[in-house]
Every structure is written in structure tokens, then in C-alpha cells.
Amino acid sequence: MSALSPRPRTVARAATGTGATLALATVALAATGTAGHAADYTVRDGDTLTSIAKRTGTTVARIATDNALADPSRVRSGQVLRVPDAAPAAAAPAAGTSYTVRSGDTVSGIAARHGTTVAAVVAANGLDARAFVRAGQTLTIPGPAGGTAAAPAPAAAPASGGTYTVQRGDTVSAVAARHGTTVAAVVAANGLDARAFVRAGQTLTIPGADAPRPASPQAATAQPAAAGAAYTVRSGDTVSAIAARHGTTVQAVVAANGLDARATIRAGQQLTVPGAAAAPQAAPATQLVGNTFAGRTYSSGVVDAANQNKRTLLASGAPSRADMQAKVAATARAMGVDPALAQAVAHQESGFDHTAVSPANAIGTMQVIPSSGEWASQLVGRQLNLLDPDDNVVAGVAILRSLVRTSDDLPSAIASYYQGAGSVKRNGMYADTRRYVANVQTLMTRFG
């Protein structure tokens, strides 16, 4: 059900529920009008609000608000939507450069290295809703300076910039938010890799930055927050999930609420969500994830968060199971973990289904709960978004790597991923944990 989740656990088949298969089709825009004006759009099979927003240069929140959609995750074929600020589909992409995809590349990593966005790369290359690319594929990188594949743009003489010394616990997203710049700009200015990894004591060049913004909530109140909606944090929420649901960014939420570098939030906390239209916080009418498993009933807050995350994953378009298996194997090799172990755990947890979400809000391919995701973020030195396929795999593999290093033997490490290391040490392996360990070790021979 999740890395280090509360007992009892669920495996992928119990976690996915109905609606886990999302038909994807090429999106065709039937728009009228010109850029800068609202246009009509007729929904076709396979469309999601996310894919429509990407291709029309707007946000899910804007479309949902302008069309008074009660459930933004569900649109039907033939439905006519008003799309604000829609640009004609045939518009030529901005001038850019070519990039040849290498093994392990993702569109998000390529976009970050070249100082552009995922939406821009998707639009410029006619990619589908999954934004899937393959090694050897040539992409057009939109923008005045597409950059090179080998290294980001040098960090020479940023306009009105400054320097910053990384503190323990800092992430690039938090540093960028405090200085009023972007992750892509910091990555490019400092030649960081796709992971945007930084270390305590490192001096960063902050391009286009004014004086750093205060990190404390008290100091943040001196600056008026951007117009947006109020949101009450529920059990199981993460900043990344809240940002995704409201069509904004982690950096914007961090800056608007004066959060620390870890973007820590607590249940009951009131957040300002900048740039987001107010949305009802009641549980959706259609439940994609149930509230019970193996005799345990989970709290409404956790189940509501699980359903929201399930909707987000289904709407965003997940990679195929084969693609996710390849990501797991490649990430394990890169991080020094036995690929057979990582693949066996992923198969046992979700069957490589990235849209899997359990009643305990265990998310994605590696079935990691938000609290374990925060731990994984600390292990790798950057904030991980469990809804992102690459980050989800990194989180699970990082936890596995830590457990293998600190456990007495491999069975104990596998058991700890399922039951929790502290519980295994205090109570030994439960009966279902022993079955889990046996299944994973059997699967390892299949992937070895």
C-alpha cells in the first residue's frame, strides 16, 4: 500500500479501484476566435482538462471555473467548453533548437535543463498527454535559446542577481521561491543536473533576484499574498498535491505562505493558494478509492486526499506499465540499488501502475505515503512530488536504499518497506509481512 505505511497494507490490485484505465487519444482543438479571447472547445474521447489546458495555454483551474465544473476530473465526449485565452492549435512554435533524447530522459528534466516548460515542449513536438519520449528521438526545444544537451546555460552575470549559501534542508524550489525566481532559472544559472541537487554550504548564483524573501510565517505576513483561494490542510495532504489540484506550483504555495525549505504543513492549517479559483473542499461524489481494506477503515481526510490524488493521476496521463518498469530499473541502477529488488517491490506494490492509490493514500508505482515521501525528499536532498512518475520512483528507490543499508539482512529491509522499520524491530514480522517478503523474493528471481 505504501512505503512504511500503517498496517494493514494493500497491494496494487486492492488499491487501484475503478477507473484506473484511462483511454488516451490525440487531442484536436476545435476552437474559434483568436489568441487572447475565449474560444469554444468540443471535448473528444481521451481528452482531460489537463491536456486541454496544456494545448491552449491556460490552466485547469481557469477552465473549471469558467465552465462551473463541479468535478474538474470528469469531462465527457461532445461537451462544449469555453476555453479562456485559447491560442489557435495551428500556431507555429517559438523558434528554438533541436535536442536528441537520451536514455533516462524525461520531458520535465529536458524542459528544466533548457529553461522552458513541459507544456511548451509538448506543444512544440505534438506529444500526447503522457508526454512520452524515447531514446534517439529528436525534439524541438521552443524558446529564444534552447540550450545544449550536455550542459545548461552558464551562470554569467545575472541581471540584478545575487548569491546564496545553501543551508541544511534547503531545496532549489524553496530557494527560488524565497528569492522571487524560478527553479529552471536557478538550475540553468548554476549548471545543476536534472535532479536539481544542492548541498549545504554550496554557493548558488540567484539570477534576477532581489533581496531574499523571509522564510518565516511571521515575516511573510508583511508581504500581501497573491490573490487566490483559502484551503484547509487535511490529513495526508502535501504541498505538491495541493498545488497540482489547484493548478498552481509548489514554489507559489511556499512563497505565499512563508513555508520553510521542507514545505512542511499540518492538518488544519489554513493556506493561501495563489492564483487558484476557490474550489469546494467536500469529498467528490464519485469515490475512485474506497475507505477500507483488510478490515481497517481509514479516516475521511486520508481517503479524501487519496481520491484527489487518484483523480489528478488519471487526469494527467500516466506512463505505461512497461515505461514505469523501465524507469524503476534505470533509477535503481543509477542509485546503487539492485534493479531486481526495486522491480520486485514495484510489481508487488502496484504492478507498475502509476495511477494506483490506496485507501491509506499510498501513491503511484512505488506506493509511497506522503510522510514517507518527505523522508525520501530529505534522503535525496530535494523536494519530491509523489504524483510525478520520476519522483515517485526516486522516492521508493531512495527508501529501499536506506533500508538495505540499515537493516540486518535483505528480508528485514523488504519487511521494513512494507511494515515500517520501527515496527519490524519492535514486533517482528507480522504474518502478512512474511507473505509480502516471500512474494518479493520470488519476484526478484523473475527480474534478476
C-alpha positions as CSV (number, residue, x, y, z in Angstrom):
1,M,0.0,0.0,0.0
2,S,2.9,2.4,0.7
3,A,6.4,2.6,1.8
4,L,6.3,2.5,5.5
5,S,2.6,2.8,5.7
6,P,0.4,1.9,8.7
7,R,-0.7,-1.7,9.0
8,P,-2.6,-3.3,7.4
9,R,-1.3,-2.9,3.9
10,T,-2.8,-3.3,0.5
11,V,-1.1,-4.4,-2.8
12,A,-1.8,-2.7,-6.1
13,R,-4.9,-4.7,-7.2
14,A,-6.7,-3.7,-4.0
15,A,-5.5,-0.1,-4.3
16,T,-6.4,0.9,-7.8
17,G,-10.2,0.7,-7.8
18,T,-12.4,1.5,-10.8
19,G,-11.4,4.0,-13.5
20,A,-7.7,3.1,-13.3
21,T,-7.6,2.7,-17.1
22,L,-7.6,6.0,-18.9
23,A,-8.1,5.9,-22.7
24,L,-5.7,8.4,-24.3
25,A,-6.3,9.8,-27.8
26,T,-4.8,12.6,-29.8
27,V,-6.4,15.9,-28.8
28,A,-7.8,18.0,-31.6
29,L,-8.7,21.6,-31.0
30,A,-12.0,22.8,-32.5
31,A,-11.6,26.4,-31.4
32,T,-13.0,29.7,-32.7
33,G,-11.6,33.2,-32.1
34,T,-8.1,34.4,-31.7
35,A,-5.4,34.3,-29.1
36,G,-6.3,36.3,-26.0
37,H,-10.1,35.7,-26.3
38,A,-12.2,32.8,-25.0
39,A,-12.9,30.0,-27.5
40,D,-15.2,27.1,-27.8
41,Y,-13.7,23.6,-27.5
42,T,-15.6,20.4,-28.1
43,V,-14.3,17.5,-25.9
44,R,-13.3,14.3,-27.7
45,D,-12.6,10.8,-26.5
46,G,-9.5,10.7,-24.3
47,D,-9.5,14.4,-23.5
48,T,-8.7,15.6,-20.0
49,L,-8.8,19.1,-18.6
50,T,-5.0,18.9,-18.1
51,S,-4.3,18.0,-21.8
52,I,-6.8,20.7,-23.0
53,A,-5.2,23.4,-20.7
54,K,-1.7,22.5,-21.9
55,R,-2.6,22.8,-25.5
56,T,-4.5,26.1,-25.1
57,G,-2.1,27.9,-22.8
58,T,-4.4,28.2,-19.8
59,T,-4.9,26.2,-16.5
60,V,-7.2,23.5,-15.3
61,A,-8.5,25.9,-12.6
62,R,-9.4,28.6,-15.2
63,I,-11.3,26.1,-17.4
64,A,-13.1,24.6,-14.4
65,T,-14.1,28.0,-13.0
66,D,-15.2,29.5,-16.4
67,N,-17.4,26.4,-17.1
68,A,-18.7,25.9,-13.5
69,L,-17.5,22.3,-13.5
70,A,-18.4,20.6,-10.2
71,D,-15.9,17.8,-10.9
72,P,-13.0,19.0,-13.0
73,S,-11.6,15.5,-13.4
74,R,-14.6,14.4,-15.5
75,V,-15.5,15.8,-18.9
76,R,-17.5,13.9,-21.5
77,S,-17.0,13.5,-25.2
78,G,-19.1,16.0,-27.1
79,Q,-19.2,18.5,-24.2
80,V,-18.6,22.1,-25.3
81,L,-16.2,24.1,-23.1
82,R,-15.3,27.8,-23.0
83,V,-11.5,27.9,-23.0
84,P,-10.1,31.3,-21.8
85,D,-7.2,32.8,-23.6
86,A,-7.0,29.9,-26.0
87,A,-4.5,30.2,-28.8
88,P,-5.2,28.5,-32.2
89,A,-3.9,25.0,-32.4
90,A,-2.1,25.6,-35.6
91,A,0.1,28.4,-34.2
92,A,3.7,27.8,-35.0
93,P,6.0,27.1,-32.1
94,A,8.5,29.7,-31.0
95,A,12.0,29.4,-32.6
96,G,14.2,27.0,-30.7
97,T,16.8,24.3,-31.1
98,S,16.9,20.6,-31.5
99,Y,17.6,18.0,-28.8
100,T,18.2,14.3,-29.1
101,V,16.6,12.3,-26.3
102,R,19.0,10.1,-24.3
103,S,18.2,7.0,-22.2
104,G,16.6,8.0,-18.9
105,D,15.5,11.5,-20.1
106,T,12.0,12.8,-19.3
107,V,10.3,15.8,-20.7
108,S,10.3,17.5,-17.3
109,G,14.1,17.1,-17.0
110,I,14.7,18.3,-20.6
111,A,12.5,21.3,-20.0
112,A,14.2,22.3,-16.8
113,R,17.7,22.0,-18.3
114,H,16.7,24.2,-21.2
115,G,14.8,26.9,-19.2
116,T,11.4,26.1,-20.8
117,T,8.2,24.3,-19.7
118,V,6.8,20.8,-20.1
119,A,3.7,22.3,-21.8
120,A,5.9,24.2,-24.3
121,V,7.9,21.1,-25.3
122,V,4.7,19.0,-25.5
123,A,3.1,21.6,-27.8
124,A,6.1,22.1,-30.0
125,N,6.5,18.4,-30.7
126,G,2.9,17.3,-30.7
127,L,3.4,14.8,-27.8
128,D,0.4,13.0,-26.4
129,A,-1.0,13.6,-22.8
130,R,1.7,11.2,-21.3
131,A,4.5,13.4,-22.7
132,F,6.3,10.2,-23.6
133,V,9.6,10.4,-25.4
134,R,12.1,7.7,-26.4
135,A,15.9,7.5,-26.6
136,G,17.1,8.8,-30.0
137,Q,14.0,10.9,-30.6
138,T,14.7,14.5,-31.9
139,L,12.8,17.2,-30.1
140,T,12.3,20.9,-30.9
141,I,13.0,22.9,-27.8
142,P,11.0,26.2,-28.0
143,G,12.3,29.5,-26.9
144,P,15.0,32.0,-28.0
145,A,17.8,29.8,-26.6
146,G,17.1,26.1,-26.5
147,G,20.4,25.3,-24.9
148,T,22.5,22.2,-25.4
149,A,22.0,18.7,-24.3
150,A,25.3,18.4,-22.4
151,A,25.1,21.4,-20.1
152,P,22.7,24.2,-19.1
153,A,23.5,27.8,-19.9
154,P,26.4,29.3,-18.0
155,A,25.6,31.4,-15.0
156,A,27.5,34.5,-16.0
157,A,26.4,38.0,-14.9
158,P,22.7,37.5,-13.9
159,A,20.7,40.8,-14.1
160,S,20.1,42.2,-10.7
161,G,21.1,38.9,-9.2
162,G,22.9,37.8,-6.1
163,T,24.4,34.8,-4.4
164,Y,23.0,32.4,-1.7
165,T,24.7,29.9,0.5
166,V,22.7,26.7,0.8
167,Q,21.6,25.8,4.3
168,R,20.9,22.4,5.6
169,G,17.5,21.2,4.5
170,D,17.3,23.7,1.6
171,T,15.9,22.7,-1.8
172,V,16.2,24.6,-5.1
173,S,12.4,25.1,-5.2
174,A,12.4,26.7,-1.8
175,V,15.4,28.9,-2.5
176,A,13.9,30.0,-5.8
177,A,10.6,30.8,-4.1
178,R,12.3,32.9,-1.4
179,H,14.2,34.9,-4.0
180,G,11.4,35.5,-6.4
181,T,12.9,33.5,-9.2
182,T,12.2,30.0,-10.7
183,V,13.7,26.6,-10.4
184,A,14.6,26.5,-14.1
185,A,16.5,29.8,-13.8
186,V,18.5,28.6,-10.7
187,V,19.2,25.3,-12.4
188,A,20.5,27.0,-15.6
189,A,22.5,29.7,-13.8
190,N,24.4,27.1,-11.7
191,G,24.7,24.2,-14.2
192,L,22.7,21.8,-12.0
193,D,21.7,18.5,-13.3
194,A,18.1,17.3,-13.8
195,R,17.7,16.4,-10.2
196,A,18.5,20.0,-9.1
197,F,20.6,18.6,-6.3
198,V,22.3,21.0,-3.9
199,R,24.4,20.5,-0.8
200,A,24.7,22.5,2.5
201,G,27.5,25.2,2.1
202,Q,27.2,25.4,-1.7
203,T,27.1,29.0,-3.1
204,L,24.4,29.5,-5.7
205,T,24.0,32.3,-8.2
206,I,20.4,33.6,-8.0
207,P,19.5,35.1,-11.4
208,G,17.3,38.2,-11.4
209,A,16.8,38.0,-7.6
210,D,16.1,40.8,-5.3
211,A,16.7,40.5,-1.5
212,P,15.7,37.1,-0.2
213,R,12.1,36.7,0.9
214,P,11.7,35.8,4.6
215,A,11.1,32.1,5.3
216,S,9.1,32.5,8.5
217,P,5.3,32.8,8.5
218,Q,5.6,36.0,10.7
219,A,7.8,37.7,8.2
220,A,5.8,36.5,5.2
221,T,2.7,38.3,6.5
222,A,4.4,41.7,5.8
223,Q,4.0,40.9,2.1
224,P,0.5,40.8,0.7
225,A,-0.2,37.3,-0.7
226,A,-1.2,36.9,-4.3
227,A,-4.9,36.7,-4.9
228,G,-6.1,33.2,-4.6
229,A,-8.2,30.8,-2.6
230,A,-8.1,29.7,1.0
231,Y,-7.5,26.0,1.7
232,T,-7.6,24.0,4.9
233,V,-5.0,21.3,5.0
234,R,-6.3,17.8,5.6
235,S,-4.6,14.6,6.9
236,G,-2.4,13.1,4.2
237,D,-2.1,16.4,2.1
238,T,1.3,17.5,0.7
239,V,2.1,20.9,-0.8
240,S,2.8,19.3,-4.2
241,A,-0.7,17.6,-4.2
242,I,-2.4,20.8,-3.2
243,A,-0.6,22.8,-5.9
244,A,-1.5,20.2,-8.6
245,R,-5.2,20.2,-7.6
246,H,-5.4,24.0,-7.8
247,G,-3.5,24.5,-11.0
248,T,-0.5,26.3,-9.3
249,T,3.0,25.4,-8.3
250,V,4.8,24.3,-5.1
251,Q,7.0,27.4,-5.2
252,A,4.0,29.7,-5.4
253,V,2.3,28.0,-2.4
254,V,5.6,28.0,-0.4
255,A,6.1,31.7,-1.1
256,A,2.5,32.8,-0.4
257,N,2.5,31.0,3.0
258,G,6.1,31.6,4.2
259,L,6.8,27.8,4.5
260,D,10.2,26.5,5.3
261,A,12.5,24.7,2.9
262,R,10.8,21.4,3.6
263,A,7.4,22.8,2.7
264,T,6.0,21.3,5.9
265,I,2.3,21.6,6.6
266,R,0.0,20.2,9.2
267,A,-3.7,19.1,9.2
268,G,-6.0,22.0,10.0
269,Q,-3.5,24.7,8.8
270,Q,-5.0,27.4,6.6
271,L,-3.1,28.0,3.3
272,T,-3.5,30.7,0.7
273,V,-3.3,29.1,-2.7
274,P,-2.2,31.9,-5.1
275,G,-3.8,32.2,-8.5
276,A,-6.3,29.5,-7.7
277,A,-10.0,29.8,-8.0
278,A,-11.9,28.9,-4.9
279,A,-13.0,25.3,-5.0
280,P,-15.2,23.3,-2.7
281,Q,-13.3,21.0,-0.3
282,A,-16.1,18.5,0.1
283,A,-15.3,14.9,-0.9
284,P,-16.2,14.2,-4.6
285,A,-19.5,12.4,-5.2
286,T,-17.8,9.6,-7.1
287,Q,-15.2,7.7,-5.0
288,L,-12.4,6.1,-7.0
289,V,-10.7,4.9,-3.8
290,G,-12.6,3.2,-1.0
291,N,-12.1,3.7,2.7
292,T,-11.5,0.2,3.9
293,F,-9.0,-2.6,3.3
294,A,-8.4,-5.8,5.2
295,G,-10.8,-4.8,8.0
296,R,-9.4,-1.4,8.6
297,T,-11.3,1.8,7.9
298,Y,-9.3,4.9,7.1
299,S,-10.2,8.5,8.2
300,S,-12.2,10.6,5.8
301,G,-9.4,13.1,5.5
302,V,-6.9,10.4,4.3
303,V,-9.5,8.9,1.9
304,D,-10.4,12.3,0.5
305,A,-6.8,13.1,-0.2
306,A,-6.4,9.6,-1.8
307,N,-9.3,10.3,-4.1
308,Q,-8.0,13.7,-5.0
309,N,-4.6,12.2,-5.9
310,K,-6.2,9.4,-7.9
311,R,-8.1,12.0,-9.9
312,T,-5.0,14.0,-10.5
313,L,-3.1,11.0,-11.7
314,L,-5.9,9.8,-14.0
315,A,-6.3,13.3,-15.5
316,S,-2.6,13.9,-16.0
317,G,-2.0,10.8,-18.1
318,A,0.5,8.3,-16.6
319,P,3.2,6.4,-18.5
320,S,2.5,2.8,-19.4
321,R,3.4,-0.1,-17.1
322,A,6.3,-1.0,-19.4
323,D,7.6,2.5,-19.2
324,M,7.3,2.6,-15.4
325,Q,9.1,-0.7,-15.1
326,A,12.0,0.7,-17.2
327,K,12.1,3.8,-15.0
328,V,12.3,1.6,-11.9
329,A,15.2,-0.5,-13.3
330,A,17.1,2.6,-14.6
331,T,16.7,4.6,-11.4
332,A,17.7,1.6,-9.2
333,R,20.9,1.2,-11.2
334,A,21.7,4.9,-11.1
335,M,21.1,5.0,-7.3
336,G,23.1,1.8,-6.5
337,V,20.1,-0.4,-5.6
338,D,19.7,-3.9,-7.0
339,P,17.3,-3.4,-10.0
340,A,15.7,-6.9,-9.4
341,L,14.8,-5.8,-5.8
342,A,13.3,-2.4,-6.9
343,Q,11.3,-4.0,-9.7
344,A,10.1,-6.8,-7.5
345,V,8.8,-4.3,-4.9
346,A,7.2,-2.1,-7.5
347,H,5.5,-5.1,-9.1
348,Q,4.2,-6.3,-5.7
349,E,3.1,-2.8,-4.7
350,S,1.3,-1.6,-7.9
351,G,2.0,-3.9,-10.8
352,F,3.9,-0.8,-12.2
353,D,0.6,1.1,-12.4
354,H,1.4,4.7,-11.6
355,T,-2.3,5.6,-11.2
356,A,-2.6,3.3,-8.2
357,V,-3.6,5.0,-5.0
358,S,-4.6,3.1,-1.8
359,P,-7.1,4.0,1.0
360,A,-4.1,5.0,3.1
361,N,-3.1,7.5,0.4
362,A,-0.2,5.4,-0.8
363,I,0.6,6.9,-4.2
364,G,1.8,5.7,-7.5
365,T,4.2,3.0,-8.8
366,M,6.1,2.6,-5.5
367,Q,3.0,3.2,-3.3
368,V,4.7,5.8,-1.1
369,I,2.6,7.7,1.5
370,P,3.2,11.5,1.9
371,S,5.1,11.3,5.2
372,S,7.5,8.7,3.7
373,G,7.8,11.0,0.6
374,E,9.0,13.8,2.9
375,W,11.6,11.4,4.3
376,A,12.7,10.4,0.8
377,S,13.0,14.1,-0.1
378,Q,15.4,14.5,2.8
379,L,17.4,11.4,1.7
380,V,17.9,12.8,-1.9
381,G,18.3,16.5,-1.0
382,R,15.4,17.9,-2.9
383,Q,11.6,18.1,-2.7
384,L,9.9,15.1,-4.4
385,N,6.5,15.2,-5.9
386,L,4.9,11.7,-5.5
387,L,2.5,12.4,-8.3
388,D,5.3,12.8,-10.8
389,P,6.3,9.4,-12.2
390,D,10.1,10.0,-12.0
391,D,10.0,11.5,-8.5
392,N,7.7,8.7,-7.2
393,V,10.3,6.1,-8.4
394,V,13.2,8.1,-6.9
395,A,11.3,8.2,-3.6
396,G,10.7,4.5,-3.4
397,V,14.2,3.5,-4.5
398,A,15.8,6.0,-2.0
399,I,13.8,4.4,0.8
400,L,14.8,0.9,-0.3
401,R,18.5,2.0,-0.5
402,S,18.3,3.4,3.1
403,L,16.6,0.3,4.4
404,V,19.0,-2.1,2.8
405,R,21.9,-0.2,4.3
406,T,20.5,-0.1,7.8
407,S,18.8,-3.5,8.1
408,D,20.4,-6.7,9.4
409,D,19.5,-8.6,6.2
410,L,17.6,-8.3,3.0
411,P,14.3,-9.9,4.3
412,S,14.3,-7.3,7.1
413,A,14.8,-4.5,4.6
414,I,11.9,-5.7,2.5
415,A,9.7,-6.2,5.5
416,S,10.5,-2.6,6.7
417,Y,9.4,-1.2,3.3
418,Y,6.0,-2.9,3.9
419,Q,5.5,-2.7,7.7
420,G,7.9,0.1,8.8
421,A,11.4,-0.4,10.2
422,G,10.4,0.6,13.7
423,S,7.5,-1.8,13.8
424,V,9.6,-4.7,12.5
425,K,12.2,-4.1,15.2
426,R,9.6,-3.8,18.0
427,N,7.2,-6.5,16.9
428,G,8.9,-8.7,14.4
429,M,7.3,-9.5,11.1
430,Y,3.5,-9.9,11.0
431,A,2.0,-12.8,9.1
432,D,1.1,-10.7,6.1
433,T,4.6,-9.1,6.2
434,R,6.1,-12.6,5.9
435,R,4.0,-13.3,2.9
436,Y,4.9,-10.0,1.4
437,V,8.7,-10.7,1.8
438,A,8.3,-14.2,0.3
439,N,6.4,-12.7,-2.7
440,V,9.1,-10.0,-3.3
441,Q,12.0,-12.5,-3.0
442,T,10.2,-14.8,-5.5
443,L,9.7,-11.9,-7.9
444,M,13.4,-11.0,-7.6
445,T,14.3,-14.2,-9.4
446,R,12.0,-13.1,-12.2
447,F,13.6,-9.8,-12.6
448,G,17.2,-10.9,-11.9
